[in-house]
Amino acid sequence: MVALVTGASSGIGEATARRLAATHRLVLVARREDRLQALAAELGGATVVAVDLTADDAPDRVRDAVESAHGRLDLLVNNAGAAWRGRFDEHGAEGVFRHMRLNFDAQVRLTEALLPLLRRSAPSAIVNVSSVAGRIARANSGAYSASKFALAGWSESLHLEERAHGVHVGLVLPGYVETEGFPARELTSRPLLRWIVSTPEKAAEAVVDAGLRGKPERYVPRPYGLIAVARILAPWLLRQVGRGRIGATLTTSTGAELSEAEGEAGPRAY
Ligand SMILES: NC(=O)c1ccc[n+]([C@@H]2O[C@H](COP(=O)([O-])OP(=O)(O)OC[C@H]3O[C@@H](n4cnc5c(N)ncnc54)[C@H](OP(=O)(O)O)[C@@H]3O)[C@@H](O)[C@H]2O)c1
């Protein structure tokens, strides 16, 4: 069995690669080759493709590497992603397009390149890593939410379309998971709020549920699924949360550019 994990150089992707190492031959994809090579060595060998997934030739490069090294693909985990926080009137359309290029377009383009191989290897599976932010939007992260809503909607449709071809499509929607890109320090530093933050290992287990155990969608931590229910049943409540009137401390940061913007507009959630 062969599994490809994008964003395998850190966080949820790295934990997923570790989780799958005992049962799958791995293809590790991200930009930081040194990290991928170190992980491959630690796991006893893996195919490494160091590539920027937003580059024009990325899908062809990844497909060629998988074809020549393995000739099959049983599991594709579209996990690579990032968030740059800010208001629409600060970052404008380009801020939205930047998120879409990495968090949506890159997943769609890679899936298109690998789908023939996945169908040939069926039964096989695709897991798309969206976010709770792909079910509910908050201020200052509209561009990120747009990309994750798009990924969730597209995944649900693909799930229905690919059944006939033996390719299961599962969706993972993480809430707060402590990683390099999403450190959630404001939560982890407060004992009363620490429990809200999950681990990359638990997110990796959710990927296994959505990929190998046939779940159509999986929240991590699981109670975050209630947010999707609340969005339908009590949208007013979520608007209060979004405005910061309830749970104003549910905040996190995501890397250098995000931190730069924090002082002005407050931190970003999931
Ligand atoms: N952690 C959370 O709280 C949380 C919550 C909801 C959703 N998520 C989603 O979970 C996924 C994984 O995030 P994470 O928390 O594990 O963050 P992370 O530790 O920052 O990992 C992100 C991964 O994506 C890769 N990546 C970023 N840009 C890339 C590019 N242009 N081309 C190729 N690879 C790229 C990074 O590798 P390189 O830098 O080496 O390229 C890294 O391996 C993301 O899609 C994120 O939106 C996370």
The ligand as an ORCA input file, in Angstrom:
! r2SCAN-3c Opt
* xyz 0 1
  N      -3.297     23.221     13.442
  C      -4.525     23.701     13.426
  O      -5.035     24.268     14.428
  C      -5.367     23.542     12.191
  C      -6.735     23.814     12.291
  C      -7.531     23.665     11.172
  C      -6.979     23.249      9.980
  N      -5.651     23.004      9.909
  C      -5.096     22.587      8.608
  O      -4.249     21.475      8.766
  C      -3.289     21.447      7.732
  C      -1.909     21.212      8.318
  O      -1.575     22.308      9.139
  P      -0.624     22.177     10.416
  O      -1.404     22.671     11.575
  O       0.002     20.843     10.485
  O       0.438     23.339     10.084
  P       2.005     23.279      9.792
  O       2.715     22.558     10.875
  O       2.384     24.678      9.495
  O       2.111     22.404      8.465
  C       1.809     22.919      7.188
  C       2.482     22.049      6.154
  O       2.143     22.535      4.842
  C       3.333     22.622      4.092
  N       3.227     23.693      3.099
  C       2.913     24.991      3.325
  N       2.970     25.691      2.185
  C       3.326     24.800      1.209
  C       3.566     24.919     -0.195
  N       3.437     26.098     -0.826
  N       3.914     23.813     -0.882
  C       4.071     22.621     -0.245
  N       3.841     22.453      1.067
  C       3.490     23.533      1.785
  C       4.423     22.929      5.114
  O       5.689     22.476      4.662
  P       6.855     23.394      4.044
  O       6.863     24.684      4.801
  O       8.081     22.543      4.240
  O       6.492     23.566      2.604
  C       3.986     22.064      6.281
  O       4.481     20.760      6.139
  C      -3.435     22.787      6.991
  O      -4.168     22.594      5.806
  C      -4.222     23.642      7.969
  O      -4.981     24.644      7.320
  C      -4.821     23.141     10.980
*
